[in-house]
């Protein structure tokens, strides 16, 4: 279970850092991109990834 959460967090971090177009054009991410803009959504997903990784490690 923890490995899956760490991998999901790492995926979010990589998507934000490397600005993966397929990730941010996905219909599930589109509302967040419209709300925060592309740069804001990148920062959000990096933060989300960090939180997921840290939560998996400490819990």
PyMOL Python script that loads the backbone (N, CA, C, O; Angstrom):
from pymol import cmd

cmd.read_pdbstr("""\
ATOM      1  N   UNK A   1       0.822  -1.196   0.000  1.00  0.00           N
ATOM      2  CA  UNK A   1       0.000   0.000   0.000  1.00  0.00           C
ATOM      3  C   UNK A   1       0.867   1.262   0.000  1.00  0.00           C
ATOM      4  O   UNK A   1       0.628   2.185  -0.778  1.00  0.00           O
ATOM      5  N   UNK A   2       1.858   1.294   0.861  1.00  0.00           N
ATOM      6  CA  UNK A   2       2.718   2.475   0.938  1.00  0.00           C
ATOM      7  C   UNK A   2       3.480   2.699  -0.359  1.00  0.00           C
ATOM      8  O   UNK A   2       3.683   3.837  -0.782  1.00  0.00           O
ATOM      9  N   UNK A   3       3.898   1.608  -0.986  1.00  0.00           N
ATOM     10  CA  UNK A   3       4.640   1.725  -2.248  1.00  0.00           C
ATOM     11  C   UNK A   3       3.767   2.388  -3.311  1.00  0.00           C
ATOM     12  O   UNK A   3       4.247   3.224  -4.077  1.00  0.00           O
ATOM     13  N   UNK A   4       2.500   2.022  -3.358  1.00  0.00           N
ATOM     14  CA  UNK A   4       1.586   2.616  -4.333  1.00  0.00           C
ATOM     15  C   UNK A   4       1.403   4.108  -4.119  1.00  0.00           C
ATOM     16  O   UNK A   4       1.345   4.875  -5.080  1.00  0.00           O
ATOM     17  N   UNK A   5       1.311   4.521  -2.860  1.00  0.00           N
ATOM     18  CA  UNK A   5       1.157   5.941  -2.552  1.00  0.00           C
ATOM     19  C   UNK A   5       2.434   6.700  -2.900  1.00  0.00           C
ATOM     20  O   UNK A   5       2.378   7.809  -3.433  1.00  0.00           O
ATOM     21  N   UNK A   6       3.581   6.102  -2.598  1.00  0.00           N
ATOM     22  CA  UNK A   6       4.855   6.738  -2.956  1.00  0.00           C
ATOM     23  C   UNK A   6       4.978   6.877  -4.467  1.00  0.00           C
ATOM     24  O   UNK A   6       5.413   7.917  -4.962  1.00  0.00           O
ATOM     25  N   UNK A   7       4.597   5.837  -5.200  1.00  0.00           N
ATOM     26  CA  UNK A   7       4.675   5.901  -6.663  1.00  0.00           C
ATOM     27  C   UNK A   7       3.714   6.957  -7.229  1.00  0.00           C
ATOM     28  O   UNK A   7       4.061   7.672  -8.169  1.00  0.00           O
ATOM     29  N   UNK A   8       2.517   7.052  -6.659  1.00  0.00           N
ATOM     30  CA  UNK A   8       1.570   8.077  -7.116  1.00  0.00           C
ATOM     31  C   UNK A   8       2.121   9.467  -6.833  1.00  0.00           C
ATOM     32  O   UNK A   8       2.002  10.366  -7.666  1.00  0.00           O
ATOM     33  N   UNK A   9       2.719   9.644  -5.667  1.00  0.00           N
ATOM     34  CA  UNK A   9       3.317  10.935  -5.339  1.00  0.00           C
ATOM     35  C   UNK A   9       4.473  11.275  -6.253  1.00  0.00           C
ATOM     36  O   UNK A   9       4.604  12.413  -6.705  1.00  0.00           O
ATOM     37  N   UNK A  10       5.316  10.287  -6.528  1.00  0.00           N
ATOM     38  CA  UNK A  10       6.449  10.503  -7.429  1.00  0.00           C
ATOM     39  C   UNK A  10       5.961  10.843  -8.837  1.00  0.00           C
ATOM     40  O   UNK A  10       6.565  11.670  -9.521  1.00  0.00           O
ATOM     41  N   UNK A  11       4.878  10.213  -9.269  1.00  0.00           N
ATOM     42  CA  UNK A  11       4.304  10.508 -10.582  1.00  0.00           C
ATOM     43  C   UNK A  11       3.800  11.948 -10.642  1.00  0.00           C
ATOM     44  O   UNK A  11       4.018  12.643 -11.634  1.00  0.00           O
ATOM     45  N   UNK A  12       3.122  12.399  -9.575  1.00  0.00           N
ATOM     46  CA  UNK A  12       2.643  13.784  -9.524  1.00  0.00           C
ATOM     47  C   UNK A  12       3.808  14.769  -9.545  1.00  0.00           C
ATOM     48  O   UNK A  12       3.758  15.788 -10.234  1.00  0.00           O
ATOM     49  N   UNK A  13       4.850  14.460  -8.790  1.00  0.00           N
ATOM     50  CA  UNK A  13       6.028  15.335  -8.759  1.00  0.00           C
ATOM     51  C   UNK A  13       6.667  15.410 -10.143  1.00  0.00           C
ATOM     52  O   UNK A  13       6.987  16.498 -10.623  1.00  0.00           O
ATOM     53  N   UNK A  14       6.850  14.268 -10.776  1.00  0.00           N
ATOM     54  CA  UNK A  14       7.474  14.247 -12.110  1.00  0.00           C
ATOM     55  C   UNK A  14       6.612  14.983 -13.131  1.00  0.00           C
ATOM     56  O   UNK A  14       7.138  15.703 -13.980  1.00  0.00           O
ATOM     57  N   UNK A  15       5.299  14.811 -13.056  1.00  0.00           N
ATOM     58  CA  UNK A  15       4.411  15.508 -13.995  1.00  0.00           C
ATOM     59  C   UNK A  15       4.531  17.012 -13.839  1.00  0.00           C
ATOM     60  O   UNK A  15       4.540  17.740 -14.831  1.00  0.00           O
ATOM     61  N   UNK A  16       4.625  17.481 -12.613  1.00  0.00           N
ATOM     62  CA  UNK A  16       4.750  18.915 -12.375  1.00  0.00           C
ATOM     63  C   UNK A  16       6.105  19.463 -12.768  1.00  0.00           C
ATOM     64  O   UNK A  16       6.198  20.532 -13.372  1.00  0.00           O
ATOM     65  N   UNK A  17       7.152  18.738 -12.429  1.00  0.00           N
ATOM     66  CA  UNK A  17       8.507  19.217 -12.718  1.00  0.00           C
ATOM     67  C   UNK A  17       8.794  19.207 -14.215  1.00  0.00           C
ATOM     68  O   UNK A  17       9.351  20.162 -14.754  1.00  0.00           O
ATOM     69  N   UNK A  18       8.409  18.121 -14.880  1.00  0.00           N
ATOM     70  CA  UNK A  18       8.724  17.983 -16.306  1.00  0.00           C
ATOM     71  C   UNK A  18       7.632  18.530 -17.221  1.00  0.00           C
ATOM     72  O   UNK A  18       7.759  18.470 -18.444  1.00  0.00           O
ATOM     73  N   UNK A  19       6.548  19.067 -16.627  1.00  0.00           N
ATOM     74  CA  UNK A  19       5.467  19.703 -17.383  1.00  0.00           C
ATOM     75  C   UNK A  19       4.933  18.783 -18.477  1.00  0.00           C
ATOM     76  O   UNK A  19       4.882  19.155 -19.650  1.00  0.00           O
ATOM     77  N   UNK A  20       4.533  17.571 -18.070  1.00  0.00           N
ATOM     78  CA  UNK A  20       4.024  16.595 -19.026  1.00  0.00           C
ATOM     79  C   UNK A  20       2.702  17.072 -19.609  1.00  0.00           C
ATOM     80  O   UNK A  20       1.723  17.272 -18.890  1.00  0.00           O
ATOM     81  N   UNK A  21       2.694  17.248 -20.912  1.00  0.00           N
ATOM     82  CA  UNK A  21       1.525  17.762 -21.601  1.00  0.00           C
ATOM     83  C   UNK A  21       0.343  16.806 -21.494  1.00  0.00           C
ATOM     84  O   UNK A  21      -0.788  17.247 -21.290  1.00  0.00           O
ATOM     85  N   UNK A  22       0.588  15.503 -21.629  1.00  0.00           N
ATOM     86  CA  UNK A  22      -0.518  14.544 -21.568  1.00  0.00           C
ATOM     87  C   UNK A  22      -1.185  14.566 -20.194  1.00  0.00           C
ATOM     88  O   UNK A  22      -2.383  14.305 -20.084  1.00  0.00           O
ATOM     89  N   UNK A  23      -0.435  14.867 -19.169  1.00  0.00           N
ATOM     90  CA  UNK A  23      -0.977  14.900 -17.808  1.00  0.00           C
ATOM     91  C   UNK A  23      -1.894  16.109 -17.616  1.00  0.00           C
ATOM     92  O   UNK A  23      -2.989  15.979 -17.071  1.00  0.00           O
ATOM     93  N   UNK A  24      -1.452  17.269 -18.058  1.00  0.00           N
ATOM     94  CA  UNK A  24      -2.215  18.488 -17.820  1.00  0.00           C
ATOM     95  C   UNK A  24      -3.326  18.703 -18.831  1.00  0.00           C
ATOM     96  O   UNK A  24      -4.184  19.558 -18.611  1.00  0.00           O
ATOM     97  N   UNK A  25      -3.344  17.960 -19.931  1.00  0.00           N
ATOM     98  CA  UNK A  25      -4.443  18.035 -20.889  1.00  0.00           C
ATOM     99  C   UNK A  25      -5.528  17.002 -20.595  1.00  0.00           C
ATOM    100  O   UNK A  25      -6.567  16.989 -21.255  1.00  0.00           O
ATOM    101  N   UNK A  26      -5.295  16.148 -19.621  1.00  0.00           N
ATOM    102  CA  UNK A  26      -6.270  15.145 -19.227  1.00  0.00           C
ATOM    103  C   UNK A  26      -7.534  15.824 -18.721  1.00  0.00           C
ATOM    104  O   UNK A  26      -7.464  16.870 -18.076  1.00  0.00           O
ATOM    105  N   UNK A  27      -8.690  15.232 -19.011  1.00  0.00           N
ATOM    106  CA  UNK A  27      -9.951  15.851 -18.617  1.00  0.00           C
ATOM    107  C   UNK A  27     -10.096  15.969 -17.100  1.00  0.00           C
ATOM    108  O   UNK A  27     -10.845  16.820 -16.621  1.00  0.00           O
ATOM    109  N   UNK A  28      -9.397  15.134 -16.341  1.00  0.00           N
ATOM    110  CA  UNK A  28      -9.486  15.221 -14.882  1.00  0.00           C
ATOM    111  C   UNK A  28      -8.649  16.370 -14.325  1.00  0.00           C
ATOM    112  O   UNK A  28      -8.974  16.908 -13.267  1.00  0.00           O
ATOM    113  N   UNK A  29      -7.599  16.746 -15.008  1.00  0.00           N
ATOM    114  CA  UNK A  29      -6.744  17.849 -14.559  1.00  0.00           C
ATOM    115  C   UNK A  29      -7.182  19.180 -15.161  1.00  0.00           C
ATOM    116  O   UNK A  29      -6.780  20.236 -14.671  1.00  0.00           O
ATOM    117  N   UNK A  30      -7.989  19.148 -16.202  1.00  0.00           N
ATOM    118  CA  UNK A  30      -8.378  20.379 -16.910  1.00  0.00           C
ATOM    119  C   UNK A  30      -9.061  21.413 -16.017  1.00  0.00           C
ATOM    120  O   UNK A  30      -8.742  22.597 -16.129  1.00  0.00           O
ATOM    121  N   UNK A  31      -9.989  21.023 -15.134  1.00  0.00           N
ATOM    122  CA  UNK A  31     -10.604  22.058 -14.280  1.00  0.00           C
ATOM    123  C   UNK A  31      -9.588  22.766 -13.380  1.00  0.00           C
ATOM    124  O   UNK A  31      -9.691  23.972 -13.157  1.00  0.00           O
ATOM    125  N   UNK A  32      -8.632  22.036 -12.875  1.00  0.00           N
ATOM    126  CA  UNK A  32      -7.607  22.646 -12.021  1.00  0.00           C
ATOM    127  C   UNK A  32      -6.708  23.570 -12.834  1.00  0.00           C
ATOM    128  O   UNK A  32      -6.303  24.628 -12.352  1.00  0.00           O
ATOM    129  N   UNK A  33      -6.396  23.175 -14.059  1.00  0.00           N
ATOM    130  CA  UNK A  33      -5.578  24.019 -14.937  1.00  0.00           C
ATOM    131  C   UNK A  33      -6.334  25.298 -15.274  1.00  0.00           C
ATOM    132  O   UNK A  33      -5.739  26.375 -15.303  1.00  0.00           O
ATOM    133  N   UNK A  34      -7.645  25.195 -15.530  1.00  0.00           N
ATOM    134  CA  UNK A  34      -8.442  26.391 -15.803  1.00  0.00           C
ATOM    135  C   UNK A  34      -8.511  27.299 -14.580  1.00  0.00           C
ATOM    136  O   UNK A  34      -8.468  28.523 -14.709  1.00  0.00           O
ATOM    137  N   UNK A  35      -8.619  26.706 -13.401  1.00  0.00           N
ATOM    138  CA  UNK A  35      -8.753  27.484 -12.175  1.00  0.00           C
ATOM    139  C   UNK A  35      -7.446  28.163 -11.769  1.00  0.00           C
ATOM    140  O   UNK A  35      -7.441  29.346 -11.427  1.00  0.00           O
ATOM    141  N   UNK A  36      -6.333  27.415 -11.804  1.00  0.00           N
ATOM    142  CA  UNK A  36      -5.055  27.926 -11.309  1.00  0.00           C
ATOM    143  C   UNK A  36      -4.097  28.362 -12.407  1.00  0.00           C
ATOM    144  O   UNK A  36      -3.096  29.021 -12.124  1.00  0.00           O
ATOM    145  N   UNK A  37      -4.386  28.006 -13.649  1.00  0.00           N
ATOM    146  CA  UNK A  37      -3.428  28.229 -14.730  1.00  0.00           C
ATOM    147  C   UNK A  37      -2.449  27.066 -14.768  1.00  0.00           C
ATOM    148  O   UNK A  37      -2.385  26.266 -13.834  1.00  0.00           O
ATOM    149  N   UNK A  38      -1.701  26.979 -15.834  1.00  0.00           N
ATOM    150  CA  UNK A  38      -0.782  25.852 -16.001  1.00  0.00           C
ATOM    151  C   UNK A  38       0.301  25.846 -14.924  1.00  0.00           C
ATOM    152  O   UNK A  38       0.582  24.800 -14.339  1.00  0.00           O
ATOM    153  N   UNK A  39       0.907  26.997 -14.657  1.00  0.00           N
ATOM    154  CA  UNK A  39       1.974  27.065 -13.648  1.00  0.00           C
ATOM    155  C   UNK A  39       1.434  26.780 -12.249  1.00  0.00           C
ATOM    156  O   UNK A  39       2.091  26.106 -11.456  1.00  0.00           O
ATOM    157  N   UNK A  40       0.262  27.280 -11.947  1.00  0.00           N
ATOM    158  CA  UNK A  40      -0.347  27.013 -10.648  1.00  0.00           C
ATOM    159  C   UNK A  40      -0.677  25.549 -10.461  1.00  0.00           C
ATOM    160  O   UNK A  40      -0.487  24.993  -9.379  1.00  0.00           O
ATOM    161  N   UNK A  41      -1.178  24.915 -11.533  1.00  0.00           N
ATOM    162  CA  UNK A  41      -1.487  23.486 -11.464  1.00  0.00           C
ATOM    163  C   UNK A  41      -0.215  22.664 -11.294  1.00  0.00           C
ATOM    164  O   UNK A  41      -0.216  21.660 -10.581  1.00  0.00           O
ATOM    165  N   UNK A  42       0.865  23.081 -11.940  1.00  0.00           N
ATOM    166  CA  UNK A  42       2.141  22.384 -11.764  1.00  0.00           C
ATOM    167  C   UNK A  42       2.590  22.448 -10.314  1.00  0.00           C
ATOM    168  O   UNK A  42       2.998  21.437  -9.742  1.00  0.00           O
ATOM    169  N   UNK A  43       2.517  23.631  -9.718  1.00  0.00           N
ATOM    170  CA  UNK A  43       2.904  23.787  -8.311  1.00  0.00           C
ATOM    171  C   UNK A  43       2.004  22.966  -7.400  1.00  0.00           C
ATOM    172  O   UNK A  43       2.472  22.358  -6.437  1.00  0.00           O
ATOM    173  N   UNK A  44       0.709  22.949  -7.707  1.00  0.00           N
ATOM    174  CA  UNK A  44      -0.227  22.162  -6.907  1.00  0.00           C
ATOM    175  C   UNK A  44       0.127  20.684  -6.946  1.00  0.00           C
ATOM    176  O   UNK A  44       0.160  20.031  -5.903  1.00  0.00           O
ATOM    177  N   UNK A  45       0.391  20.144  -8.133  1.00  0.00           N
ATOM    178  CA  UNK A  45       0.693  18.724  -8.249  1.00  0.00           C
ATOM    179  C   UNK A  45       2.051  18.364  -7.639  1.00  0.00           C
ATOM    180  O   UNK A  45       2.224  17.260  -7.122  1.00  0.00           O
ATOM    181  N   UNK A  46       2.999  19.276  -7.697  1.00  0.00           N
ATOM    182  CA  UNK A  46       4.271  19.028  -7.012  1.00  0.00           C
ATOM    183  C   UNK A  46       4.034  18.959  -5.503  1.00  0.00           C
ATOM    184  O   UNK A  46       4.537  18.060  -4.829  1.00  0.00           O
ATOM    185  N   UNK A  47       3.269  19.911  -4.981  1.00  0.00           N
ATOM    186  CA  UNK A  47       2.946  19.902  -3.554  1.00  0.00           C
ATOM    187  C   UNK A  47       2.162  18.668  -3.147  1.00  0.00           C
ATOM    188  O   UNK A  47       2.423  18.078  -2.099  1.00  0.00           O
ATOM    189  N   UNK A  48       1.202  18.278  -3.972  1.00  0.00           N
ATOM    190  CA  UNK A  48       0.422  17.073  -3.695  1.00  0.00           C
ATOM    191  C   UNK A  48       1.317  15.842  -3.668  1.00  0.00           C
ATOM    192  O   UNK A  48       1.173  14.978  -2.804  1.00  0.00           O
ATOM    193  N   UNK A  49       2.231  15.769  -4.612  1.00  0.00           N
ATOM    194  CA  UNK A  49       3.153  14.632  -4.654  1.00  0.00           C
ATOM    195  C   UNK A  49       4.036  14.567  -3.427  1.00  0.00           C
ATOM    196  O   UNK A  49       4.261  13.489  -2.876  1.00  0.00           O
ATOM    197  N   UNK A  50       4.536  15.709  -2.997  1.00  0.00           N
ATOM    198  CA  UNK A  50       5.368  15.745  -1.792  1.00  0.00           C
ATOM    199  C   UNK A  50       4.563  15.290  -0.580  1.00  0.00           C
ATOM    200  O   UNK A  50       5.053  14.510   0.237  1.00  0.00           O
ATOM    201  N   UNK A  51       3.344  15.770  -0.464  1.00  0.00           N
ATOM    202  CA  UNK A  51       2.485  15.368   0.661  1.00  0.00           C
ATOM    203  C   UNK A  51       2.218  13.866   0.638  1.00  0.00           C
ATOM    204  O   UNK A  51       2.264  13.213   1.680  1.00  0.00           O
ATOM    205  N   UNK A  52       1.942  13.316  -0.542  1.00  0.00           N
ATOM    206  CA  UNK A  52       1.694  11.873  -0.637  1.00  0.00           C
ATOM    207  C   UNK A  52       2.915  11.056  -0.238  1.00  0.00           C
ATOM    208  O   UNK A  52       2.802  10.079   0.503  1.00  0.00           O
ATOM    209  N   UNK A  53       4.079  11.460  -0.732  1.00  0.00           N
ATOM    210  CA  UNK A  53       5.299  10.717  -0.402  1.00  0.00           C
ATOM    211  C   UNK A  53       5.579  10.803   1.094  1.00  0.00           C
ATOM    212  O   UNK A  53       5.890   9.793   1.726  1.00  0.00           O
ATOM    213  N   UNK A  54       5.472  11.990   1.659  1.00  0.00           N
ATOM    214  CA  UNK A  54       5.755  12.140   3.085  1.00  0.00           C
ATOM    215  C   UNK A  54       4.741  11.395   3.944  1.00  0.00           C
ATOM    216  O   UNK A  54       5.106  10.800   4.958  1.00  0.00           O
ATOM    217  N   UNK A  55       3.482  11.420   3.551  1.00  0.00           N
ATOM    218  CA  UNK A  55       2.439  10.703   4.292  1.00  0.00           C
ATOM    219  C   UNK A  55       2.707   9.202   4.266  1.00  0.00           C
ATOM    220  O   UNK A  55       2.553   8.527   5.284  1.00  0.00           O
ATOM    221  N   UNK A  56       3.101   8.683   3.124  1.00  0.00           N
ATOM    222  CA  UNK A  56       3.388   7.250   3.023  1.00  0.00           C
ATOM    223  C   UNK A  56       4.596   6.861   3.863  1.00  0.00           C
ATOM    224  O   UNK A  56       4.626   5.779   4.448  1.00  0.00           O
ATOM    225  N   UNK A  57       5.576   7.726   3.923  1.00  0.00           N
ATOM    226  CA  UNK A  57       6.771   7.416   4.687  1.00  0.00           C
ATOM    227  C   UNK A  57       6.494   7.465   6.186  1.00  0.00           C
ATOM    228  O   UNK A  57       6.902   6.570   6.926  1.00  0.00           O
ATOM    229  N   UNK A  58       5.799   8.510   6.632  1.00  0.00           N
ATOM    230  CA  UNK A  58       5.614   8.703   8.074  1.00  0.00           C
ATOM    231  C   UNK A  58       4.420   7.961   8.653  1.00  0.00           C
ATOM    232  O   UNK A  58       4.343   7.784   9.869  1.00  0.00           O
ATOM    233  N   UNK A  59       3.505   7.532   7.832  1.00  0.00           N
ATOM    234  CA  UNK A  59       2.347   6.800   8.341  1.00  0.00           C
ATOM    235  C   UNK A  59       2.529   5.330   8.059  1.00  0.00           C
ATOM    236  O   UNK A  59       1.666   4.524   8.405  1.00  0.00           O
TER     237      UNK A  59
END
""", "prot")
cmd.dss("prot")
cmd.show_as("cartoon", "prot")
cmd.util.cbc("prot")
cmd.orient("prot")
